[in-house]
Amino acid sequence: MATSTQKRLHIMPSNDIKQDDNFNQEVFNQSLALSRSRLNESTEIQCMLFRLGDSLEPSHQSLTKAQIAEDYDLDGRDLRNIDLVSAGFPHLLVRPNTIFISFFSLRLLVKSDQVLLVLLEPEDNEVRIQDVLLKDLRSRLQGNPEFGLSLSGKLPFEHRVLDAALAAVIATLEAENVLIRRDAEQSLSASQQEDSVHSALRRLRHHGKRLVNTESRARQVRSALQEVLGNDEDMAMMYLSDRKAGHAHLSADHQEVEYLLEAYYKNADAIAESANALIGDVNRTVDTIQSVLDIRRNEIMIFEAQLEIWMLGFAVSTFVAGLFGMNVINSFEESVPAFGVLVSGCMLSTILIGRYGIRKLKKFRRPQL
């Protein structure tokens, strides 16, 4: 008997089964399409190439994945997500002759004397990090003192590219954090005003979602940098110019690049912690406002219940009085004190019924332990 009951409980409606089948088929079709597109080495990708020897003037190129893999000594598997905007977590891929930088919508392939920027169309409402990078890329790569980069001018070309890329990513995250913090603090101040509490609550929830997104992105950047910082061999291989000149670094010889990565690691960590602290303030304020609104809603419901109880008592009394108002012959019409007795009885019954209902309501409100 129990077995048949369990079988009946696990039976799904036919509509749900059809929806699951359709979803599974869509997943299969989408997976097959993505698999084929990522393995398709003939897909052309729009790129921008900067060479060290020609004043870093960019040249637009249209390359296939196979050409990129051959030019930069990469495996086809390394380029599976190069043309996708949302390609999972940011990462730094270090190879003997190439550094592959992938941060959100930014894709860079760096060699000792050139850098290839993959031009991607960002998703809706996404900041174009590549535009931030391109704004000052040439000046940064040339070590322009205007940006306070006199020290970076001493770095090899590949490290200057890495510095510029990480600076663009961190600057974008920091700008998002600052602007969202400004809007969130304004909403926190507005939440103390009685007339705008509902709109402030909606804005705070929206800002909370944006802060969570910024914190998540900052933590992803921090994790990517931490992964490289924990691998001495990768940091030593990031000296592409020295390797090309025949001076490969030992696994323990990577002080400059380690300092560079540590600086941006701390920046990403500071952004993540700052966003997390503000998320806590926003969530506590939202919870407080929600609790106050819940209390007010409960008070309104209690007031409505009390009003309905008194109206019930009054309705019962007026019903009795209405019986005597019917066009039916009775002895009360000739009695002198009948009116006073009837009115007094109606008022007394209203009070008794109301007090009884209020007492029952208080009993229901009292928590049962």
PALUMDO-812529 format. One record per residue: x, y, z of N, C-alpha, C in turn; residue in one letter. Coordinates in pm, whole numbers, plus 50000, padded with zeros to 5 digits. Layout:
<recs>
XYZXYZXYZa ...
</recs>
This chain:
<recs>
500834988050000500005000050000500865012550000m 501925012350084502825023750092503565025649961a 503905014349897504635015249771503795021749663t 502545017949652501665023949552501455038749579s 501365042349708501205056549742502425064549700t 503625059049725504845065849686504925067349534q 504485057049462504495057949316503565068949268k 502405070249332501475080649291502055094449318r 502825095849429503415108749463504495112849364l 505165103049303506255106049212505785107749068h 504505105749043503985107448908503895122248876i 504515126648767504505140648728503395143148627m 502815155148629501815158548527502425157948388p 501575155048292502055153548154502645166648101s 502075178148141502615190948094504035193248143n 504295189648271505645191248325506625182048253d 506175169948223507055160648151507395166048013i 506405171647943506655177347811507615189147820k 507435197747922508335209047938509765204547964q 509915194348048511265189148076511885183347950d 511085176047872511615170447747512035181447651d 511215191947639511575203047551512835210047599n 512935211947730514115218447785515375210247760f 515265197247783516415188447760516835188547613n 515865189047523516185189547381516865202747345q 516385213847405517005226847380518435227147434e 518635221147551519985220447608520915212647515v 520405201647462521215193447370521575201247244f 520585208147185520845215747063521835227147088n 521625234147201522515245347232523935240447261q 524035229347334525355223747365526085219547238s 525335213447146525945209147020526415221146938l 525595231746937525975243746861527205250346921a 527245251447053528405257547118529655249147098l 529485236047109530645227247091531225228646951s 530355229246851530845230346714531455244046687r 530835254446743531355267846718532705269946784s 532895264346903534165266246972535285258146907r 534925246846848535945238646783536185242746639l 535345251846589535475256146450536655265846439n 537775260946387538975269046379538955278746263e 537945277846176537855286946062537035299446093s 536505300346213535725312146251536635324346258t 536285334846186537115346846184536785355646303e 537825361146363537695369646481538335383046450i 537615393746481538145407146460539115410746572q 540295415246533541355418046631542025431346600c 542805435946697543605447946682545015444646730m 546015446846645547395442846674548245455246701l 549015454646810549985465046845551375458746842f 552275464646763553655459746756554585469846822r 555595464746886556525473346960557365481846866l 557665477246746558605484146661558035495146574g 556715496846568556125506946479555305517146556d 555875522546662555255532946744553915528646801s 553705515646809552485510046869551235514746798l 551345517146667550155520646589549345507946568e 548045508046601547245495846588546905492746443p 546805480046414546365475546282545245465446301s 544145467446230542995458646241543205446246154h 542905434846211543085422246141541885413246166q 541665404246073540625394046085541315380446079s 541385373746192542135361246204541205349946246l 541575337946208540855326146254541525320746380t 540825311946448541405305946568542655297846535k 542645291346419543815283546379545025292546357a 544815304146295545915313446273546435319046405q 545525322446495545945327646625546735317146702i 546235304846701546935294146773548335291946716a 548475292946584549785290846522550725302546550e 550215314746541551065326546561551525327946705d 550705323346799551025325646940551365312747014y 551645302246941552085289547000551125284547107d 549855284447073548825279947166548125267747109l 547505260347199546695248947157545275253747128d 544595246547040543225250447007542305250647128g 542575242047226541735241847346541875254647427r 543035261347417543235273747491542365285047439d 541885283747316541135294547251539655291247237l 539165281747311537765277747298536825289347331r 537165297447431536275308047477536775321847438n 537675322747343538275335647313537285345347249i 536275340247180535315348847112533975349747185d 533935345247310532715346147389532895356547498l 531885365247514531985375847615531915369947754v 530915361747780530755355547912531425341947909s 532695341747938533465329347927533895324348064a 533045325748163533375320348294534295329548372g 535125323548456535965331148547537145337248472f 537585349148515538815354948458540015345948486p 540985346548397542175338348417543345343948338h 544525340448383545775343648315546415330448274l 546545328348146547135316048094548555319048047l 549535312748108550935315348078551495303647998v 552055306847883552725297147798554155302047772r 555045293347723556445297347706556645310147626p 555815312747524556015324447439554825334047440n 553805331147520552575339147515551955339947653t 551315351347680550475353047798549065356147748i 548115347847783546725349747743545975355847861f 545525368247843544815375547948543345375547913i 542525370148001541075369447980540365374548105s 539835386748097539095392748207537795398348153f 536695390748175535365395248135535335397547984f 535145409947937535075412447793536435415847733s 537495414347810538835417647765539605404847731l 540145404247608540965392947564542245398447504r 543365394547562544665399147513545595387247497l 546295386847386547355377047362548655384747352l 549535382547447550735390647462551965382347428v 552825388147344554145382447318555195392747360k 556435389547341557505398347388557575411447312s 557005412147192557095424247111555775428347047d 554685422047083553395425647026552265420947116q 551105427147097549915423447173548725423547079v 547915413147088546725411647004545495413347092l 544675423247060543435425847133542265420447054l 541505411447112540325405747048539155415247070v 538535419546962537415429046969536115421346985l 535475423047099534225416147129533125426247152l 531915422247117530745430347147530255426747286e 530285436047380529885432547517528385430247526p 527995423547632526585421447657525925434547699e 524595434347704523865446347742524245450647882d 524345464047900524625470148031525965465648089n 526905461848003528225457848051529245468348011e 530115471848104531145481748076532185475647982v 532555483147881533535478447784534935480947840r 535495470847903536835472247962537865474547854i 537655468847737538625470747629538685485247585q 537565492647595537585506947563538405514647665d 538275510847793539075517147897540555514547873v 540875502347831542265498947803542805506647683l 542025507347576542505513747453542685528847470l 541975534747566542035549247582543465553947607k 544195546747690545545551047727546585540047704d 546265530347618547175518947604548535523147551l 548545531047446549835535047388550675542747488r 550045551747562550815559547661551355550647771s 550555540947812551015531847917552155522947868r 552035518047747553075509247695554375516747669l 554275529847640555465537847619556045543347749q 555355540447862555845545047991555735560048007g 554635565947965554455580347972554405584848117n 555285594248160555275598848300553985605948338p 553195610248239551925617048269551015608348352e 551105595148337550285585748412550995580548536f 552145586348570552895581448685553495567948658g 553935565648535554415552448495555895552348463l 556675561048530558105561348503558765548148540s 558245541748644558815528848684558405517848588l 557165518448539556715507948448557435508448315s 558015520048281558785520948159560015512048161g 560475508448280561625499548293561215484948280k 559945482148285559475468448274559555463748129l 559675450748107559615445647970558235447947909p 558175446847778556945450147706555765442047758f 555945428847776554825420447817554295424147954e 555185428848042554735432748175554015446148172h 554415454948079553685467548063552275465048010r 552145455347920550805451747872549965445947986v 550565437148064549865431348178549455442148277l 550355451648301550055462648392548885470948340d 548895474048210547815481948151546485474548157a 546505461548129545265453748132544685453048272a 545525449948370545045449048508544595462748559l 545285473348517544865486748558543485490048503a 543205486148378541885488648320540805480848393a 541085468248425540105459948495539825465448634v 540875468448709540705473548845540035487148844i 540405495748748539785509048741538295507948713a 537915498548626536495496648597535725491948719t 536285482148789535625477148910535555487949017l 536625495549032536635506049134535625516949100e 535515520648972534535530648932533115525748959a 532845513048925531525507448954531245507849104e 532235504149184532055503849329531785517749384n 532525527749336532355541449386530985546849350v 530555545049226529265550449182528095543249249l 528195530049260527125522749327527075526349475i 528235528349536528285532549677527605546149695r 527865555249602527225568349610525705567149603r 525215559449506523765557749494523185550449614d 523905540549665523405532949780523335541649904a 524335550049925524315558850042523185569050032e 522905573849912521755582749895520445575649927q 520335563249885519125555549915519025552450064s 520165550050129520155547650273519675560050348l 520085571850302519615584150365518135586350338s 517705583250216516285584950182515395575150256a 515945563850298515135553850368514685558650505s 515315569150559514915574450689513745584150679q 513385587850556512255596750535510975588650520q 509945593050589508705585350596508005584350461e 508085595250381507305595550257507955587950142d 509235584050156509925577350045510465563750084s 509905557650187510465545150236510255533750135v 509115533750067508855522849972509765523749850h 509905535749794510815537249679512265534849720s 512625539149841513995536649889514255521749904a 513255514349948513415499849962513675493349826l 512935497449725513155491949591514545495449539r 514965507849561516295511949515517395504449589r 517215502549719518235495449797518385481049748l 517285474649718517385460949665518105460749531r 517835470649448518525471449318520025473849338h 520355483149428521765485749455522445473549516h 521715466149599522285454149658522675443949552g 521825442249451522155432849343523385437549266k 523475450549240524635455749168525905454249251r 525805456249381526965454649467527425440149471l 526475430949475526835416749473527565413249344v 527115418949233527785416349105529205421949105n 529365434149156530695440149162531615432349255t 531085428249370531905420449463532315407149401e 531385400749331531695387949268532785389549162s 532695400049081533715402348978535065405349041r 535075413249149536345416249215536965403649275a 536135395149333536655382649389537175373349279r 536535373549164537025365349053538405370149005q 538565383348997539875388748960540915385149065v 540545386449191541465383049298541865368349292r 540905359649265541205345349256542135342249139s 541905349049025542785346848909544215351048940a 544375362449006545715367049041546345358149147l 545525353649242546045344949346546545331749288q 545855326849187546285314249125547665315649061e 547905326948995549215329048934550275331549041v 549905339149145550865341949252551285329249325l 550455319349323550785306749390551585297149303g 551925301349182552665292649090553955299749049n 555075296049108556355302449077556775300148932d 556495288548879556905285648741556185294648641e 554885297048664554145305848574554695320048579d 554985324948699555515338548711556895339548646m 557715329248658559025329448593558885329048441a 557885321848389557685321148244557115334048186m 556615343148272556035355648223557095365548175m 558375362348191559455370548137559725366247993y 558835370047903558915365547764560115371547692l 560405384247719561525390847650562855384347688s 563035381647816564275375247859564395361147803d 563285353947798563325340447741563685341047593r 563125350847522563435352147380564895355547358k 565475363147452566895366747442567815355747491a 567255344647536568065333447582568425333947728g 567685342147806567945343347950566685339248027h 566355326748020565165321848090565355322948241a 564305326948310564355328648455564115315348525h 564765314048639564495302548724563145304248792l 562625293448848561295293948909561225303349028s 562365306349090562375315449205562715329749167a 562995332249041563415345548996562245352548926d 561395358849004560205365348946559735376949034h 560655384049094560295394149193559465405449133q 559865410649015559165422148957557705418748925e 557495407448857556135403948820555305400248943v 555955394949045555235391649168554745404349236e 555615414649242555195427349300554035433549220y 554125432249088553065437749003551725430949030l 551735417749035550485410349058549965412649199l 550865413549297550435415749435549735429149451e 550225439349381549605452649391548155452249345a 547905445949231546535445249180545705435049258y 546345425049314545625415749402545065423149522y 545865431849582545395439549698544295449249658k 544405455149539543345464149493542035456649474n 542105445049412540885437049392540305432649526a 541165428949619540695424849751540035436549823d 540605448549812540015460249878538635463449820a 538495462349688537195464849625536175454649671i 536575441949676535655431349718535215433449863a 536145436849951535795438750092534945451250111e 535245461850036534445474050046533005471450001s 532865464549889531515461249841530795452149938a 531515442649997530895433450092530405440750216n 531195450450265530775458150383529515466250353a 529465472350235528285480150199527085471150176l 527305459250124526215449650107525595446350242i 526445444850345525925442250479525065453650530g 525505466050508524705477650551523375478150476d 523435475750346522205476150266521245465150310v 521745453150331520875442050372520255444550509n 521055449950602520495452850735519425463650726r 519665473850644518655484350628517395478850563t 517565470550462516405464450395515615455850493v 516315448050575515635439650674514895448150776d 515515459250818514855468050915513605474350856t 513735479450734512565485550669511475475150649i 511855463250608510865452750586510175448950715q 510925448650826510325445450956509335456250998s 509725468950977508815479951011507545479250927v 507705476550798506535475450711505655463650751l 506275452750792505495441150838504715444550964d 505355451751056504655455751179503485464851147i 503705474351057502615483351020501485475650951r 501835466450867500795458550801500015450350902r 500695444751000499995437151104499095446151187n 499575458351217498745467651294497495471451216e 497635473451087496475476751004495495465051000i 496015452950989495155441250988494425439651121m 495125442451231494475441551363493395452151376i 493695464351329492695474951335491465471351252f 491695465751134490565461551051489765450551119e 490455441251185489735430551256488905436251371a 489485445651447488725451951556487515459451503q 487725466751393486605474151335485495464751288l 485875453751229484875444151182484145437651299e 484845435451410484185429751529483125439251581i 483485452151594482495461851642481345463251543w 481635462751414480575463451315479665451251322m 480235439651356479415427751373478455429351490l 478975434551603478085436851717476995446851685g 477355457451615476355467351579475335461651481f 475785452951389474865447051292473865437851360a 474335430151460473405421351533472355429451606v 472805440351669471855448751744470855455451651s 471335460851542470415467351449469485457351382t 469935444851369469045434651315467855432251408f 468165431651538467075429851635466145441851633v 466745453851626465905465851621465085466251493a 465645461151385464915461051259463715451851261g 463775441451343462615432551353461405439851408l 461665448851505460545456451562460105467751470f 460905471051372460505481451279459675476251163g 459445463251158458645457651051457165461151071m 456445461050964455005464050970454235451951021n 454565447851143453895436651207453335441551341v 452125438051367451485442651492452135435651611i 452585443751709453125438351834452805448151946n 452925443752067452535451752183453535462652216s 454755462252157455765472352190455405486052136f 454585486652036454235499551978453425508052075e 452715501952165451885509352261452575511252395e 453765505452410454475506652537455325519352535s 455265526852645456015539452655457515536852669v 457955528252761459425526352777460035516652674p 459265512252576459795502252481460985507652401a 460895520352360461965526052278463275526652356f 463195531452480464405532352562465005518852592g 464115509152620464615495652648465295489752525v 464685491852409465245486252286466605492552252l 466685505752264467955512552235469035508352333v 468665507752461469645503652562470105489252539s 469155480652504469515466752477470445465352357g 470155473252253471015472652133472435477452166c 472535488352240473855493552275474605483752365m 473875477752460474515468252551474985455752476l 474155450952384474555439052307475735442052215s 475755454252159476905458052076478195458052157t 478125463652278479315464152364479745450152405i 478795441752442479135428252486479755420052372l 479125420752255479665413252141481045418452102i 481215431852103482515437652068483595433752167g 483295434452297484295430852398484645415952390r 483665407852364483925393552350484845390852229y 484545397552117485385395751998486795400852019g 486935412352086488265417852113489055408552204i 488375402652303489065393452394489555381152317r 488725375952228489155364652147490325368352054k 490295380552000491365385051912492695385951988l 492645391152111493865391752193494395377852224k 493475368452244493895354752272494605348752151k 494105351652031494755346651910496115353151888f 496245365951927497515373051908498565368552007r 498145363352123499105359352224499875347152175r 501215347552175502005336152125501775323752208p 501635312652139501435299852206502785292852221q 503215290852343504495284352370504285269552395l 
</recs>
